[in-house]
């Protein structure tokens, strides 16, 4: 039971960390901001349309490039909203902290480090210029 108690302590420490505190605050603001919610809904609907177009059998390479650029432009426009940007940034910071904690735990369990989120890769496709 010692391990489970340590997990509880770690969970509480994570919840009370600066990263998660900021994330929870930004999330609370986001959830009640009607403009942000409407922008996210519109963005999600557009993304679904883009995915449908990308899955079409007759899509040309040029159309694919244009759709991917539009998806990227839409995301950049979404982040112009302060509430959405704060929510997204704080969520990524909290997720990054959690990933680092998991890397440390994995190291002590199996003796190897996971470098998959290093080198500028956040693990989220929307922050990436492309996979390597």
Secondary structure, DSSP 8 states (H G I E B T S, - for coil): -HHHHHHHHHHHHHHTSHHHHHHHHHHHHHHH-HHHHHHHHHHHHHHHHHHHHHT-TT--HHHHHHHHHHHHHHHHHHTTSHHHHHHHHHHHHHHHHHHHHHHHHHHHHHS----TT-TT--S-GGG-S---
